[in-house]
């Protein structure tokens, strides 16, 4: 079946490119690409458009991942995306483990899948964020790794930080994932995930939570009650967008 898809794609790509065939040709190629089953986003070529691809990630049934093929050479797997307040991120531990939302919009891929992907070899983490004032920033970590569910998906490695957003994930290193129903943060008095409004790797409430409440452009009266990244816009200013991506590091 895969060979048939490759053959048909080649035939379609050889069709004349004059209008009005251009859009039809492009749509057919993209449709065939989405029907093919890949092992991971690392297998998606740089000439393919970013979007949803069927991934056989070790489970019996292929699932759709959002693969970013343009950003910095492509091969990225998107593990989190937020663009509005439409999707509730105040979820249980099991929901964060399994994932929620839709990969065509706002979503959380799921800690079980994220851990499985990053356990195979070295993976880097790229975080892109934007604010309501139009500014953008990135944070990049060279070696992102989690323990499995028996250790509550603890972050065991971040590697080196680069970027202009500030190293606000550093306080999450060696922290288990904390949710409103499974409080694993270091605070003795506060359920930080409940305060934030979303699950995250929290050390005494920490300096970041991209799964926190989506508050809008007005700063919050209290810190750590919104979707924030301290090094970018502080602890009281909700961000507008965030995208988290992982990619296998090629020697």
PASEBA-1860 file (N, C-alpha, C; in nm, 3 decimals):
! residues 251
1> XXXXXXXX> 0.083/-0.121/0.000/0.000/0.000/0.000/0.086/0.126/0.000 ~ 0.194/0.124/0.079/0.283/0.240/0.085/0.349/0.265/-0.049 ~ 0.390/0.156/-0.118/0.453/0.171/-0.249/0.355/0.228/-0.350 ~ 0.228/0.189/-0.340/0.126/0.243/-0.430/0.109/0.392/-0.408 ~ 0.112/0.434/-0.282/0.100/0.577/-0.251/0.217/0.655/-0.309 ~ 0.340/0.602/-0.293/0.458/0.668/-0.346/0.449/0.680/-0.498 ~ 0.406/0.572/-0.564/0.395/0.572/-0.710/0.291/0.672/-0.757 ~ 0.175/0.673/-0.690/0.069/0.765/-0.729/0.109/0.910/-0.703
9> XXXXXXXX> 0.178/0.934/-0.592/0.226/1.069/-0.562/0.322/1.117/-0.670 ~ 0.412/1.031/-0.714/0.507/1.066/-0.820/0.434/1.102/-0.949 ~ 0.333/1.025/-0.982/0.256/1.051/-1.103/0.184/1.186/-1.095 ~ 0.126/1.213/-0.979/0.055/1.340/-0.961/0.151/1.458/-0.970 ~ 0.270/1.442/-0.910/0.368/1.551/-0.912/0.419/1.579/-1.053 ~ 0.407/1.482/-1.142/0.454/1.501/-1.279/0.349/1.566/-1.369 ~ 0.229/1.587/-1.314/0.124/1.652/-1.393/0.161/1.797/-1.423 ~ 0.104/1.855/-1.528/0.130/1.997/-1.559/0.095/2.085/-1.441
17> XXXXXXXX> 0.170/2.191/-1.424/0.150/2.278/-1.308/0.074/2.405/-1.341 ~ 0.026/2.417/-1.462/-0.048/2.537/-1.499/-0.184/2.543/-1.433 ~ -0.229/2.664/-1.408/-0.362/2.686/-1.352/-0.467/2.631/-1.450 ~ -0.572/2.560/-1.408/-0.621/2.547/-1.270/-0.578/2.418/-1.200 ~ -0.478/2.349/-1.254/-0.437/2.221/-1.195/-0.349/2.237/-1.072 ~ -0.295/2.356/-1.049/-0.199/2.375/-0.940/-0.257/2.335/-0.805 ~ -0.373/2.390/-0.771/-0.432/2.362/-0.639/-0.474/2.216/-0.628 ~ -0.534/2.161/-0.735/-0.576/2.021/-0.732/-0.456/1.930/-0.712
25> XXXXXXXX> -0.349/1.960/-0.783/-0.226/1.881/-0.772/-0.174/1.883/-0.628 ~ -0.170/2.003/-0.569/-0.121/2.019/-0.432/-0.211/1.946/-0.333 ~ -0.342/1.959/-0.350/-0.437/1.894/-0.259/-0.424/1.742/-0.265 ~ -0.405/1.688/-0.385/-0.392/1.543/-0.400/-0.265/1.491/-0.333 ~ -0.155/1.564/-0.351/-0.028/1.525/-0.289/-0.041/1.526/-0.137 ~ -0.103/1.632/-0.082/-0.120/1.642/0.063/-0.212/1.533/0.117 ~ -0.318/1.500/0.040/-0.410/1.395/0.082/-0.340/1.260/0.089 ~ -0.258/1.231/-0.011/-0.186/1.104/-0.012/-0.083/1.098/0.100
33> XXXXXXXX> -0.020/1.212/0.127/0.079/1.216/0.236/0.014/1.186/0.370 ~ -0.107/1.236/0.389/-0.176/1.214/0.516/-0.224/1.069/0.530 ~ -0.241/0.999/0.417/-0.287/0.860/0.421/-0.173/0.763/0.450 ~ -0.052/0.801/0.417/0.063/0.715/0.441/0.091/0.705/0.591 ~ 0.142/0.592/0.635/0.174/0.572/0.776/0.324/0.585/0.797 ~ 0.365/0.673/0.889/0.506/0.697/0.920/0.538/0.643/1.058 ~ 0.666/0.622/1.084/0.709/0.578/1.217/0.715/0.694/1.315 ~ 0.749/0.812/1.265/0.757/0.932/1.349/0.763/1.054/1.259
41> XXXXXXXX> 0.754/1.172/1.320/0.766/1.295/1.242/0.906/1.311/1.184 ~ 1.004/1.238/1.239/1.140/1.243/1.184/1.145/1.190/1.042 ~ 1.046/1.111/1.004/1.044/1.051/0.871/0.977/1.139/0.767 ~ 0.921/1.252/0.809/0.853/1.341/0.715/0.957/1.429/0.645 ~ 0.960/1.425/0.514/1.060/1.500/0.438/1.040/1.650/0.447 ~ 1.149/1.727/0.426/1.142/1.874/0.436/1.057/1.939/0.327 ~ 1.026/1.865/0.220/0.942/1.922/0.114/0.794/1.902/0.143 ~ 0.762/1.825/0.245/0.621/1.803/0.282/0.570/1.922/0.363
49> XXXXXXXX> 0.442/1.955/0.351/0.388/2.068/0.426/0.370/2.032/0.573 ~ 0.376/2.129/0.664/0.343/2.101/0.804/0.196/2.063/0.815 ~ 0.166/1.973/0.907/0.027/1.933/0.923/0.013/1.799/0.990 ~ -0.104/1.738/0.976/-0.134/1.611/1.041/-0.084/1.494/0.957 ~ -0.015/1.401/1.025/0.036/1.281/0.960/0.005/1.160/1.048 ~ -0.025/1.049/0.983/-0.055/0.925/1.057/0.076/0.862/1.103 ~ 0.088/0.844/1.234/0.212/0.794/1.294/0.184/0.661/1.365 ~ 0.264/0.560/1.332/0.260/0.432/1.402/0.369/0.438/1.508
57> XXXXXXXX> 0.333/0.479/1.630/0.432/0.512/1.732/0.459/0.397/1.829 ~ 0.428/0.276/1.788/0.448/0.161/1.877/0.318/0.102/1.924 ~ 0.209/0.177/1.911/0.077/0.124/1.944/0.019/0.052/1.823 ~ -0.086/-0.024/1.844/-0.145/-0.102/1.736/-0.214/-0.014/1.632 ~ -0.273/0.095/1.677/-0.351/0.180/1.587/-0.276/0.309/1.558 ~ -0.253/0.343/1.431/-0.187/0.470/1.398/-0.270/0.588/1.447 ~ -0.203/0.693/1.491/-0.272/0.814/1.536/-0.216/0.934/1.461 ~ -0.292/1.041/1.458/-0.247/1.161/1.389/-0.164/1.249/1.482
65> XXXXXXXX> -0.043/1.280/1.437/0.043/1.376/1.503/0.052/1.500/1.415 ~ 0.074/1.615/1.478/0.104/1.735/1.400/0.255/1.744/1.385 ~ 0.302/1.735/1.262/0.445/1.739/1.232/0.480/1.874/1.170 ~ 0.576/1.943/1.230/0.624/2.072/1.180/0.744/2.047/1.090 ~ 0.730/2.077/0.961/0.833/2.046/0.862/0.912/2.167/0.817 ~ 0.872/2.286/0.859/0.935/2.409/0.810/1.034/2.467/0.912 ~ 0.995/2.472/1.038/1.076/2.533/1.144/1.214/2.470/1.154 ~ 1.317/2.546/1.126/1.455/2.504/1.154/1.486/2.363/1.104
73> XXXXXXXX> 1.453/2.336/0.979/1.485/2.206/0.921/1.379/2.099/0.937 ~ 1.271/2.129/1.009/1.161/2.034/1.021/1.190/1.917/1.113 ~ 1.112/1.811/1.097/1.120/1.686/1.175/1.068/1.703/1.317 ~ 0.995/1.810/1.347/0.945/1.835/1.482/0.810/1.768/1.505 ~ 0.792/1.714/1.625/0.662/1.665/1.670/0.604/1.768/1.767 ~ 0.487/1.820/1.736/0.423/1.918/1.825/0.355/1.843/1.939 ~ 0.389/1.879/2.063/0.333/1.808/2.179/0.234/1.894/2.257 ~ 0.232/2.024/2.231/0.136/2.112/2.296/0.113/2.233/2.208
81> XXXXXXXX> -0.013/2.277/2.203/-0.043/2.401/2.131/-0.161/2.470/2.197 ~ -0.146/2.602/2.216/-0.255/2.683/2.273/-0.265/2.814/2.196 ~ -0.386/2.844/2.153/-0.409/2.967/2.077/-0.529/3.046/2.128 ~ -0.605/2.988/2.222/-0.725/3.055/2.272/-0.768/2.990/2.404 ~ -0.882/3.035/2.455/-0.935/2.977/2.579/-1.041/2.870/2.550 ~ -1.048/2.825/2.425/-1.154/2.732/2.386/-1.141/2.595/2.452 ~ -1.017/2.551/2.478/-0.995/2.419/2.537/-0.954/2.433/2.682 ~ -1.023/2.363/2.770/-0.994/2.366/2.913/-0.870/2.281/2.943
89> XXXXXXXX> -0.768/2.341/3.005/-0.646/2.269/3.042/-0.643/2.233/3.191 ~ -0.748/2.265/3.265/-0.756/2.225/3.406/-0.806/2.082/3.412 ~ -0.714/1.988/3.390/-0.748/1.847/3.373/-0.687/1.760/3.482 ~ -0.732/1.635/3.486/-0.681/1.539/3.583/-0.546/1.484/3.538 ~ -0.479/1.415/3.630/-0.351/1.354/3.597/-0.367/1.252/3.484 ~ -0.471/1.172/3.490/-0.492/1.071/3.386/-0.515/1.135/3.249 ~ -0.583/1.247/3.246/-0.605/1.317/3.119/-0.474/1.372/3.064 ~ -0.389/1.424/3.152/-0.258/1.470/3.106/-0.170/1.354/3.060
97> XXXXXXXX> -0.188/1.238/3.121/-0.113/1.120/3.078/-0.158/1.074/2.941 ~ -0.289/1.075/2.918/-0.345/1.023/2.793/-0.346/1.125/2.680 ~ -0.353/1.254/2.715/-0.364/1.359/2.614/-0.508/1.402/2.595 ~ -0.527/1.524/2.544/-0.662/1.577/2.521/-0.657/1.686/2.415 ~ -0.775/1.722/2.367/-0.783/1.818/2.257/-0.766/1.748/2.123 ~ -0.748/1.828/2.018/-0.733/1.774/1.883/-0.607/1.832/1.820 ~ -0.528/1.746/1.757/-0.400/1.790/1.702/-0.417/1.887/1.585 ~ -0.538/1.907/1.538/-0.562/2.008/1.435/-0.584/2.146/1.496
105> XXXXXXXX> -0.590/2.153/1.630/-0.611/2.281/1.699/-0.534/2.285/1.829 ~ -0.597/2.329/1.937/-0.531/2.331/2.068/-0.534/2.190/2.128 ~ -0.422/2.150/2.188/-0.416/2.014/2.240/-0.295/1.994/2.330 ~ -0.297/1.882/2.402/-0.184/1.829/2.479/-0.168/1.685/2.433 ~ -0.051/1.650/2.380/-0.033/1.519/2.317/-0.047/1.404/2.416 ~ -0.001/1.424/2.538/-0.010/1.318/2.639/0.127/1.278/2.689 ~ 0.142/1.274/2.821/0.272/1.244/2.882/0.322/1.104/2.848 ~ 0.230/1.010/2.836/0.272/0.873/2.802/0.339/0.870/2.666
113> XXXXXXXX> 0.280/0.935/2.568/0.339/0.939/2.434/0.469/1.021/2.434 ~ 0.469/1.134/2.502/0.588/1.218/2.505/0.705/1.142/2.567 ~ 0.678/1.072/2.678/0.784/0.996/2.744/0.834/0.883/2.655 ~ 0.743/0.816/2.587/0.781/0.704/2.501/0.869/0.753/2.386 ~ 0.833/0.865/2.327/0.911/0.919/2.215/1.051/0.958/2.260 ~ 1.060/1.033/2.369/1.189/1.089/2.411/1.278/0.987/2.481 ~ 1.225/0.871/2.517/1.306/0.770/2.586/1.398/0.693/2.491 ~ 1.371/0.700/2.362/1.443/0.618/2.264/1.585/0.667/2.240
121> XXXXXXXX> 1.601/0.797/2.234/1.731/0.857/2.207/1.726/1.003/2.252 ~ 1.827/1.082/2.222/1.828/1.222/2.267/1.731/1.306/2.185 ~ 1.647/1.379/2.255/1.551/1.470/2.191/1.568/1.611/2.247 ~ 1.553/1.709/2.160/1.554/1.848/2.203/1.411/1.899/2.212 ~ 1.393/2.001/2.294/1.262/2.063/2.315/1.270/2.209/2.271 ~ 1.177/2.249/2.186/1.166/2.388/2.143/1.031/2.442/2.187 ~ 1.033/2.558/2.252/0.909/2.621/2.297/0.898/2.758/2.231 ~ 0.789/2.778/2.159/0.762/2.906/2.093/0.644/2.971/2.163
129> XXXXXXXX> 0.655/3.098/2.191/0.547/3.168/2.261/0.530/3.309/2.208 ~ 0.410/3.361/2.221/0.384/3.499/2.181/0.294/3.566/2.284 ~ 0.305/3.698/2.292/0.230/3.776/2.390/0.123/3.860/2.320 ~ 0.034/3.916/2.397/-0.075/3.996/2.341/-0.025/4.129/2.284 ~ 0.097/4.170/2.319/0.152/4.293/2.262/0.224/4.269/2.129 ~ 0.219/4.146/2.080/0.278/4.114/1.950/0.420/4.061/1.955 ~ 0.484/4.063/2.071/0.621/4.013/2.081/0.622/3.861/2.089 ~ 0.734/3.803/2.046/0.750/3.658/2.047/0.883/3.621/2.111
137> XXXXXXXX> 0.894/3.496/2.154/1.018/3.448/2.216/1.024/3.296/2.203 ~ 1.146/3.244/2.218/1.165/3.099/2.214/1.256/3.055/2.329 ~ 1.236/2.931/2.369/1.325/2.866/2.465/1.356/2.728/2.409 ~ 1.482/2.691/2.412/1.524/2.564/2.353/1.612/2.487/2.450 ~ 1.583/2.358/2.464/1.658/2.272/2.555/1.713/2.153/2.477 ~ 1.841/2.125/2.497/1.912/2.032/2.408/1.889/1.885/2.438 ~ 1.841/1.851/2.558/1.825/1.709/2.593/1.708/1.693/2.689 ~ 1.588/1.683/2.633/1.464/1.677/2.712/1.425/1.531/2.735
145> XXXXXXXX> 1.412/1.494/2.862/1.383/1.354/2.893/1.295/1.343/3.018 ~ 1.200/1.248/3.012/1.109/1.223/3.123/1.121/1.079/3.171 ~ 1.096/1.057/3.300/1.074/0.922/3.350/0.930/0.880/3.316 ~ 0.900/0.752/3.333/0.767/0.704/3.298/0.668/0.730/3.411 ~ 0.548/0.675/3.397/0.440/0.705/3.490/0.470/0.659/3.632 ~ 0.557/0.558/3.649/0.590/0.511/3.784/0.659/0.619/3.866 ~ 0.721/0.716/3.798/0.784/0.830/3.864/0.710/0.959/3.829 ~ 0.584/0.943/3.787/0.495/1.056/3.759/0.555/1.152/3.656
153> XXXXXXXX> 0.621/1.093/3.555/0.673/1.168/3.441/0.768/1.281/3.481 ~ 0.853/1.252/3.578/0.951/1.350/3.625/1.044/1.392/3.511 ~ 1.075/1.522/3.502/1.177/1.569/3.408/1.314/1.535/3.466 ~ 1.388/1.450/3.397/1.520/1.408/3.445/1.633/1.479/3.374 ~ 1.603/1.544/3.262/1.707/1.615/3.188/1.645/1.726/3.104 ~ 1.714/1.838/3.098/1.678/1.947/3.007/1.792/1.979/2.911 ~ 1.914/1.945/2.951/2.029/1.980/2.868/2.059/2.128/2.878 ~ 2.119/2.182/2.773/2.155/2.323/2.769/2.039/2.408/2.719
161> XXXXXXXX> 2.028/2.527/2.776/1.924/2.623/2.735/1.980/2.724/2.637 ~ 1.905/2.755/2.533/1.933/2.868/2.444/1.800/2.935/2.411 ~ 1.805/3.061/2.372/1.684/3.132/2.335/1.678/3.270/2.396 ~ 1.564/3.338/2.377/1.546/3.473/2.428/1.426/3.486/2.521 ~ 1.367/3.373/2.560/1.250/3.377/2.649/1.288/3.373/2.796 ~ 1.412/3.335/2.825/1.453/3.314/2.963/1.439/3.167/3.000 ~ 1.527/3.122/3.088/1.533/2.980/3.124/1.432/2.947/3.235 ~ 1.306/2.967/3.206/1.202/2.953/3.309/1.155/2.811/3.332
169> XXXXXXXX> 1.209/2.715/3.258/1.178/2.575/3.284/1.279/2.512/3.379 ~ 1.384/2.586/3.413/1.491/2.530/3.496/1.441/2.485/3.633 ~ 1.340/2.554/3.688/1.286/2.515/3.819/1.203/2.387/3.811 ~ 1.177/2.340/3.689/1.100/2.216/3.671/1.188/2.092/3.665 ~ 1.319/2.110/3.655/1.409/1.996/3.647/1.399/1.911/3.774 ~ 1.391/1.781/3.756/1.377/1.684/3.866/1.245/1.697/3.942 ~ 1.146/1.754/3.875/1.013/1.763/3.935/0.916/1.669/3.862 ~ 0.829/1.604/3.940/0.724/1.522/3.883/0.613/1.610/3.829
177> XXXXXXXX> 0.532/1.554/3.740/0.420/1.630/3.685/0.311/1.642/3.790 ~ 0.261/1.763/3.810/0.164/1.790/3.915/0.033/1.839/3.855 ~ -0.078/1.786/3.904/-0.210/1.828/3.859/-0.298/1.858/3.980 ~ -0.416/1.912/3.954/-0.504/1.950/4.065/-0.547/1.830/4.149 ~ -0.550/1.709/4.088/-0.590/1.591/4.164/-0.473/1.504/4.207 ~ -0.352/1.540/4.166/-0.231/1.468/4.208/-0.122/1.573/4.234 ~ -0.122/1.625/4.354/-0.036/1.738/4.392/0.104/1.688/4.428 ~ 0.201/1.712/4.340/0.338/1.666/4.364/0.437/1.781/4.377
185> XXXXXXXX> 0.388/1.905/4.383/0.480/2.018/4.391/0.546/2.025/4.529 ~ 0.643/2.116/4.542/0.721/2.125/4.666/0.657/2.215/4.771 ~ 0.548/2.282/4.737/0.484/2.371/4.833/0.410/2.292/4.940 ~ 0.426/2.332/5.064/0.359/2.266/5.176/0.221/2.324/5.203 ~ 0.191/2.438/5.141/0.066/2.508/5.172/-0.028/2.525/5.052 ~ 0.025/2.507/4.930/-0.054/2.539/4.811/-0.055/2.424/4.711 ~ -0.170/2.396/4.655/-0.180/2.306/4.540/-0.154/2.392/4.417 ~ -0.028/2.395/4.373/0.013/2.490/4.270/-0.058/2.467/4.137
193> XXXXXXXX> -0.082/2.342/4.100/-0.151/2.314/3.973/-0.293/2.370/3.975 ~ -0.358/2.362/4.091/-0.492/2.418/4.104/-0.487/2.570/4.097 ~ -0.385/2.630/4.157/-0.367/2.775/4.152/-0.343/2.822/4.009 ~ -0.254/2.751/3.938/-0.222/2.786/3.800/-0.342/2.764/3.707 ~ -0.415/2.656/3.733/-0.525/2.620/3.642/-0.486/2.518/3.538 ~ -0.374/2.447/3.560/-0.332/2.345/3.465/-0.212/2.268/3.517 ~ -0.194/2.146/3.468/-0.084/2.063/3.512/0.050/2.104/3.454 ~ 0.158/2.082/3.532/0.293/2.119/3.488/0.393/2.055/3.585
201> XXXXXXXX> 0.520/2.067/3.552/0.627/2.020/3.642/0.659/2.134/3.737 ~ 0.609/2.126/3.860/0.608/2.241/3.949/0.694/2.220/4.073 ~ 0.782/2.315/4.097/0.865/2.318/4.217/0.826/2.441/4.297 ~ 0.747/2.421/4.401/0.701/2.536/4.479/0.634/2.640/4.390 ~ 0.556/2.593/4.297/0.478/2.668/4.199/0.560/2.716/4.079 ~ 0.692/2.726/4.089/0.777/2.742/3.972/0.770/2.876/3.901 ~ 0.837/2.880/3.785/0.849/3.003/3.706/0.782/2.993/3.569 ~ 0.712/2.886/3.544/0.643/2.871/3.415/0.528/2.773/3.430
209> XXXXXXXX> 0.429/2.791/3.345/0.323/2.692/3.326/0.246/2.730/3.200 ~ 0.278/2.665/3.091/0.212/2.694/2.964/0.075/2.627/2.955 ~ 0.037/2.552/3.058/-0.096/2.492/3.064/-0.188/2.563/3.162 ~ -0.144/2.678/3.215/-0.224/2.752/3.311/-0.345/2.819/3.247 ~ -0.426/2.885/3.330/-0.545/2.954/3.282/-0.510/3.050/3.167 ~ -0.593/3.051/3.064/-0.578/3.145/2.953/-0.659/3.270/2.989 ~ -0.589/3.377/3.031/-0.656/3.491/3.093/-0.685/3.608/2.999 ~ -0.611/3.622/2.892/-0.627/3.739/2.807/-0.519/3.842/2.832
217> XXXXXXXX> -0.537/3.961/2.774/-0.431/4.062/2.772/-0.411/4.134/2.905 ~ -0.511/4.138/2.991/-0.500/4.211/3.117/-0.422/4.130/3.220 ~ -0.317/4.188/3.281/-0.240/4.115/3.383/-0.328/4.071/3.499 ~ -0.295/3.958/3.557/-0.373/3.906/3.669/-0.336/3.977/3.799 ~ -0.431/3.982/3.891/-0.407/4.048/4.020/-0.304/3.971/4.102 ~ -0.306/3.840/4.092/-0.213/3.755/4.166/-0.120/3.683/4.069 ~ 0.007/3.665/4.105/0.099/3.592/4.017/0.066/3.443/4.013 ~ 0.119/3.377/3.909/0.105/3.231/3.895/-0.041/3.185/3.891
225> XXXXXXXX> -0.125/3.261/3.824/-0.265/3.221/3.807/-0.304/3.227/3.660 ~ -0.206/3.211/3.571/-0.234/3.217/3.428/-0.128/3.138/3.352 ~ -0.142/3.135/3.222/-0.048/3.070/3.132/0.072/3.163/3.114 ~ 0.182/3.137/3.186/0.292/3.234/3.188/0.428/3.166/3.171 ~ 0.524/3.252/3.137/0.666/3.216/3.130/0.741/3.335/3.189 ~ 0.790/3.320/3.312/0.841/3.433/3.390/0.948/3.513/3.316 ~ 1.040/3.446/3.248/1.149/3.515/3.182/1.107/3.596/3.061 ~ 0.986/3.573/3.013/0.936/3.644/2.894/0.847/3.762/2.933
233> XXXXXXXX> 0.739/3.735/3.006/0.645/3.841/3.041/0.609/3.845/3.189 ~ 0.690/3.780/3.272/0.664/3.781/3.414/0.562/3.677/3.456 ~ 0.524/3.682/3.582/0.436/3.580/3.640/0.289/3.621/3.646 ~ 0.257/3.741/3.596/0.118/3.788/3.604/0.057/3.818/3.468 ~ 0.134/3.801/3.360/0.084/3.832/3.226/0.062/3.703/3.147 ~ -0.064/3.673/3.120/-0.097/3.555/3.041/-0.044/3.570/2.899 ~ 0.009/3.463/2.845/0.056/3.463/2.707/-0.062/3.443/2.612 ~ -0.038/3.473/2.485/-0.142/3.459/2.383/-0.136/3.322/2.316
241> XXXXXXXX> -0.015/3.278/2.282/0.003/3.150/2.214/0.124/3.077/2.270 ~ 0.120/2.946/2.263/0.239/2.866/2.293/0.236/2.739/2.209 ~ 0.355/2.696/2.170/0.372/2.570/2.098/0.496/2.501/2.153 ~ 0.482/2.375/2.189/0.594/2.296/2.236/0.622/2.186/2.134 ~ 0.749/2.173/2.094/0.787/2.078/1.990/0.909/1.999/2.035 ~ 0.916/1.872/1.996/1.033/1.790/2.025/1.087/1.732/1.894 ~ 1.220/1.708/1.893/1.284/1.654/1.773/1.406/1.572/1.812 ~ 1.424/1.461/1.743/1.542/1.378/1.767/1.668/1.453/1.728
249> XXX> 1.768/1.447/1.816/1.896/1.514/1.789/1.979/1.423/1.700 ~ 2.019/1.477/1.586/2.101/1.402/1.491/2.247/1.436/1.514 ~ 2.332/1.337/1.542/2.475/1.364/1.568/2.541/1.435/1.451
END
